[in-house]
């Protein structure tokens, strides 16, 4: 998920900067940027669901964990995630290739999804798949959280592990809720444009930060700061850096004296 988020942020930031510098870019390049951004954005909630299932197996089926969660099966799940996220949206490109003339891909447009994939049926298809994906992910998170909650109450041992897994899934739920902002952001953006017609660029910038950047901040918190070993070395690094800065400030004073 970290690699996926890194790709998503790199592509969206590049596209965002290009839209500010050039305003309009070539349709072919725009298609590439939009499709990669859409694939990686859709990957995030599906990744959250798969990791929640992994935590469920670790807590509720500990004896079968090593049998089920093998490296080979992990790679298979990653491949399946990419397939089910890429397949629905790659059809937008095929429909556009079939309905638009070749000269269309040589034009320059402001790089928005609706400016490139213009067919009305694609918008309805996108909404349908969005509802299906996020409903499945939401139900998966609720199911795994309740199962882990009941397992934590039933077990007299491993309560700390169950508690940690439960907290992780809660953070997954918070991250999913933030990712779901991408569904209401187009409607909110239209309303804000009507209210503030002269602030279109500022509205898009704020929308990008809240909808695409902010949810990705939770990943390093969930898998970085909460990790005991990482937190230990991070604290050691910060303390050593602070000591060095203190020494640098003290040494010049002692020389002057």
N, C-alpha and C positions, 0 to 999 in steps of 0.2 A: 504494500500500500504506500510505503514511503517513496518507492521508485515511481509508482503511478502518480502520486501527488507532485513529485518533482517534475515529471514530464508535463503534467497539466499546468502547473504554475509557469514553467518555462514557455510553453506555447501561448498561454493566455496573456502573459506579460508581454511577449514579443508582439502578439497581435494588437494588444492595447497600445503599445508604444508606436507601432506602425500606423495605427488609425489616427494617432495624434500628429505624427510627423507628415504623412502623405495624404491622410484623409481617405483617399480612394486607392485601392490596390487591385492588381490583376485578379480576375475571377478564379483562375486555376489555382493560384497561390492561396486565395481566400478559402476555396474548397478544402485544400489540404489542412490549413490551420483550424478551420471550424470542425472538420471531422475528427482530427486528433483531440481537440479540446472536448468534443462531445463524448468520444470514447472514454477518455480518462475521467471525465466528470461522472459519467454513468457507472464507471468501475468502482468508485469510492463506496457507495452504499452496499453494493454486492460484496465487496471485500469485507465490510463490517459484518455482514450476515455470516459469511464463511468463518470469520474469526470467532464470532459468537458461538457457532456450532462447535468449533474446536475447543472452546472453553467448556461447553456443555459436556462434551465427551470426556475431557480431562477430569471433571468433577463428578459426573454422574455415571460414567463408565471407565473408571480408572484402570481396571484390570485389562480392558481391551484397547486402551489408548495407544500403546505401542504397535498393536496389530492394525488398528484403523488408520492412524495418522502417520503413515510412512512418508519418506521423502518422495518416492515415486508418485504416490497418490496426491501429495501436495502439489507437485508439478502438473498433474492431471487436472486438479481443481483450478489452478491458476490459468491453464489453457482454456478450461470450460468457462471461467469467468470472462476472459477476453472474448471468447466466441459469442456468448449470449449478449455481451454488451456491444460488440461490433456489428453483428448480423442485422439488427433492426435498422440501424442508422446508415449502413453502407448502401441500403436500398435507395436512400434519398439521392445518392450520387447516380445510381443506375437510372432512376426515373428522370433526373435532370439531363443526363446524357441522351436519353431517348426523346425528350420533349423539346430541348433547346437546340438551336443551330450551333455548329462549331465556332462561329464568330462570337457567340456569347461568351465563351471562355477566354477570349482575347480582350474583352472589354475590362474597364475598371469600375469598381463599385465600392461603396462604403461597406466594409466587411461585416455584415450581419447575416445570420442564418436565413432570415426571411427574404433577404435581397438576392441570395444565391439559389436556394431551394424554394422556388416560388409556387409550386403546385399546392392548391388549398388542401388536397387530400393528405399531403405530407404533414401538415400541421395537426390534423385530426389523428393521424397515425402516431405522431410523436406524443400527443397527449394521452392516447390509449396506452402506449407502452410505458410512459412515465408512471401512470397510475398503477399498472400491473407490477412493475419493478419495485416501486416504493411500498406498495401494499404487502408484497411478499417479504421484503426486508423487514418491515415493521412487525409483521406477525412472527417472523423468525426471532427477532430480538425479544419480543414479549414472551414467546414460548421458552426460549433458552433462559431468560432471566427468572421466570417463575419456577422452572425446573431446578435451577441452581439454588434459588431461595429455599425451596422445599428440601433439597438435599442438604443444605447447610443446617437447617433446623433438625433434620433427622440424624445427622452424623454427630457423634461426640468427639471425633478427631477430624483433623484437616479443616477445622472451622476457619482458620486464618486464610487458607488457600481458597476456600469457597467464598469468603468475604471479599478477597482481592478480585476473584473472577466476577463476582456480582458487581463490584464497583466499576470494573472494566467495561462490563456490558452497559451499565448506566451511562458511562462516558460515551460509549458507542451510540447510545440512544440520543444523547445530547448532540453529538456530531451529526447524526442522521437528521435530527430536527433542523440543524443549521443548513445542512445540504438541501433540505426541502424548500428553503427560501428561494431556490432557483426557479420554483414553479410559480410563485406569486410575484417575483421580481419584475417580469415583463408588464403585468397589469399595474403594479405600483409605479413603475417607471413612466407609463403612459399618463397616469393621473398627475404625477409630479411635473411632467412636461407641460400639462395644461395649466397647472398652478404657477409654475416658474418657467415660462417659455424662453427666457434668456439664459437659463442655467443648464442647458442640455449636457454639456461636457462635464460639469461638476456633478450632475445627477448620475451620469454613467460611471464616473470615477468612484463615487460613494457606493453605488450599487455593486461595482466590481470588488471593492474592498470587503464589503459586508457579506456578499453571497459566495465569493470564490476564495478570497484570501483567509478570512477569519475562521471558517471551518477547518482549514488545513493547519491551523495553529494547534489544534487539539492532538494531532498525531504525535508530535514530539513530547507533549505532556504525558500522553497515555503510555508511550513506549520508551520514553527517555527519562524524564524527571522522576517518574514513579518507580523506575527500576532501582533496586537497592544498590547494586554494584556501580551503576552509572552515577547515581546520586552521591555515592561515597567519593568517587574520583572527581566528580564535579566540585564537591565541597573542598576537597584537598587542593584542586587547581585554583579555586577562587581564594582560598586562604593563603596559598603560596604567592599568588599574584598580589594580594593585598599587602603581604609582608614585604615583598620587593618594592612596592610603591612607597611603603612607610620608610624603608631603608634609604631610598633615593631622596626622600624629603629630609631625613635626619642627617645624612652625610654632608650635604652642602652647608647646613647650619653649623655642624661641628668644625668644618674647615674654616668658616668665617670667624668662629670663636678662637 
